[in-house]
Amino acid sequence: MKGDAEWFKANPGKKLRIEGNCDERGTVEYNLVLGQKRADSAKNYLVNLGVDAKSMDTISYGKERPVCTEKNEGCWAKNRRAHFAPLP
């Protein structure tokens, strides 16, 4: 994430959405809250590295957007992530 922070500091005016995602375990409600915490944590880390907080927003998708659908720890770990999506 340090490289991401450096890129954003070097490219002012760029906007970013940080999407919090979770694995399939847990309720929808629990994972939405957890995903939001994950996205907010990533944003706070970037802010601490000098990225303008106004250039980022956050959203939680909980367990609704998995990148892997197998039922094992390796797959679940891939789904526990903060995804960075550039905004226009």
Helices and strands as residue ranges (DSSP letters): H 2-10, E 15-21, H 28-48, G 53-55, E 56-62, H 73-79, E 81-87
